[in-house]
Amino acid sequence: GEQTWPTEEDLGPAPGDGVPGGDDDDDDMDEAPGDDAVSTKSRKSIYSEVQTQIDSLMATDISRLEKMTPEQREAERKHFEEQRKAALGEAGEERLFPDEVDYPIHIPARQRF
């Protein structure tokens, strides 16, 4: 599917924050007036900060990859593949992707299936 971003409603107050339309728990009653607005603003601020950090990391990684030679990229890809296999353990790929079938790519599909 398409990438979607959180809407204002998604970023809004969580149940139990004492916001009208929330879960109506009585444990919210001791909060000072205006705490809900701060809470919502804080969530939006945190989301924005995290998104900025992610964007920065992606830009840094892209820049680093652009400076690498094809051999360095292949070596890094193999390194990450080895780490992934070690983390998954025996039969990890089969457990993660049980419906995938390996097939020879040099044989046309009409002959494979």
N, C-alpha and C positions, 0 to 999 in steps of 0.2 A: 504494500500500500504506500500511499504518499506520506511524507513526513509532515506531521502536524505539530503545531506549537500550542502550549497551554493558552486557554482563553482567560479573560479577566475572571470568569466564574471559577475556572480551575485554580487560579491563583488566589481566590478569595479565602475567607475564613474557613477553617476546618470545623467539623462538628465538635461541640464542646468548648468553643471559644467564647460563648456567651453572646453570640451575634444573633439577632432575630432570625428565625428560620433555622437555627441550629438544632441541637438535639434536646434542648430544654432541660438539661441536667441542672439541679440546684447547686452543684458545686461551683458554678460560675458566679454566684451571687455576691461573693466577697471581693470581687475585682472592682477596682476604681473605675469610674466613668471615663471613657476615652481609651481604655486599654485595648479595646477591640480594634480601633483604628491604628494604634501603634503596632499591634500584632500583625494586622494585614499589611501595613507598610513595611514592617520588618521582613515578612515573607517575600514580598516583591523585591525588596532590596537584596535579600540573600539570593534569590533566584537570579537577579540581574548580575550580581557579583560572580556567582558560579558560572553563569553563561559567558561572562567576559573572560574568566580564567580558562574555560574550555576553548574559546575562540583563540586566545593567546597561545595555548599549548598546541592547537592544531596548526596555527601559522608557523610556530617554531619548528614543529615536526616536518611540515611541508618544506620549509626553507632548508632544513637539515637534509632531507631526502633529495632535494634538487641539487645539492652540492656533492652528493655521493656518486661514485662511479657505478656502472652496472654490476661490477664484481662485488663491490661493497654492499650494494642493495641485496644481491643474491645471498651473500654471506649472512646478512642480518635476517633475511627471510628464513634461511635454514636454521639459524639460531633460535628464532621465535618458534618455528615449527618443532624443533627438538624440545624446547621448554614446554610447549603445549602438549606434546605426546607424553612427556614425563609427568606432567600434572594430571593428565587423564588416566594414565596407567594402562594396564593390559585391557584390550578390547574397548578402549575409550571411544574411538570413532564410531564403532558399531553401536555403542550405548547411546551416544549423542544423536546419531543419524541412522537409525535402524532401517529406514526405507531407501537409503541411497544404494545404488548399485554401481560398482566399478565396471567400466567397459572400455574396450580399446578404441581410441579416437581415430585411428587410421582406417577403420572399417566403416563404410557408409551406414547410416541408421537403418535403411531399409533392409540391410543384410543382418544387422545386429538383432533386430526385434521382429 
